[in-house]
Amino acid sequence: MKMRNITMCTLDIGLIIMCGTASSVLAGKETMTESNAVPPYMIVMSDTHVSCPEGRWAKATPHFKAFLSSLQADPPEILFINGDIVDNMVIENGKPVMGTVQHWEQDVATYHAAIAPYKQIAFRGSLGPNHDFYEVGNIPEALAGEKLCPQRGSFAWQGFDFVWLSSKIHAFSNEPSKREESFTPDDLQWLDRELAGKQRVVLFFHVPLRTAETAKRGPWPGNRNITTPPEDKIYSLIDRHLDKIELIFHGHIHQAMETDYKGIPIRLTPFWGQGHYSKVSVDGDVLRVEQHTFRRSPLCLVCLGVSP
């Protein structure tokens, strides 16, 4: 098994919760823990669920804006939101339902207004199905790709390549005959080509790969699970490039989590509901990843579960 030179630790609003200097093993990798990321750095989070005032989670927006304001003294070079950037849900008759195209446009405008003052930060992201766009419905992925962020892409930063691909399905049937693939053939061919030309890669998918830990937190109504089934073609593609993938970030499940796929560390740091985010930096050839928590948002039962 390839040993990846990755540092992991956990902090809370800048205060150390669990950090040390001793070597440890996380998700099958040899890692070391240290306290502070060093500039330059990037931030990775998911599930911001930015919403206009009429949306079901209107408080998500001031929470996100307060976080951005807190970065002004020492801003990251990049802030990557790994899906479910906007919420596009409203409450009707006491139940959450998908918003209209007009409501989605208001959420998108709210997000762009929130990030507009921070010209020094490069905002990037992937798309989350069922919020940023709909698998079936009137907000196609191409429209979200135009108005929110590209559906797929890559960038080089500090000696690493960061590659994202937006998942297409938000929940999978537990009956194999009813399952769909999470990515199109074109997406898979694109990702295969991207990975073939790179050496040290960090991957972003909104919908998690299925591990024992993610599957446990992924049950969904209708005899479904919101993690990618093990027979999906994405797994064989990752297996072909296993030795060059350093780390995978996911979203979708609203719980911070560390797990792994065949020794590749996987991290989830959802922002809305728990205020989690990861601070990523590079020291020499060491990739440093710190988990932080920014002032928990007002608790609600739905926020503490998985993403609807």
Secondary structure as UniProt FT lines:
FT   STRAND          6..12
FT   TURN            13..14
FT   STRAND          15..18
FT   STRAND          23..26
FT   TURN            27..28
FT   STRAND          29..32
FT   STRAND          41..46
FT   TURN            53..54
FT   TURN            56..59
FT   HELIX           60..70
FT   TURN            71..73
FT   STRAND          78..82
FT   STRAND          89..92
FT   TURN            93..94
FT   STRAND          95..98
FT   HELIX           101..115
FT   TURN            116..117
FT   TURN            119..120
FT   STRAND          122..126
FT   TURN            130..132
FT   HELIX           141..147
FT   STRAND          152..157
FT   TURN            158..159
FT   STRAND          160..165
FT   STRAND          172..173
FT   HELIX           176..178
FT   HELIX           185..196
FT   STRAND          201..204
FT   HELIX           212..216
FT   STRAND          219..220
FT   TURN            221..223
FT   STRAND          224..225
FT   TURN            230..231
FT   HELIX           233..240
FT   HELIX           242..244
FT   STRAND          245..250
FT   STRAND          257..261
FT   TURN            262..263
FT   STRAND          264..268
FT   TURN            272..274
FT   STRAND          276..283
FT   TURN            284..285
FT   STRAND          286..293
FT   TURN            301..304
//
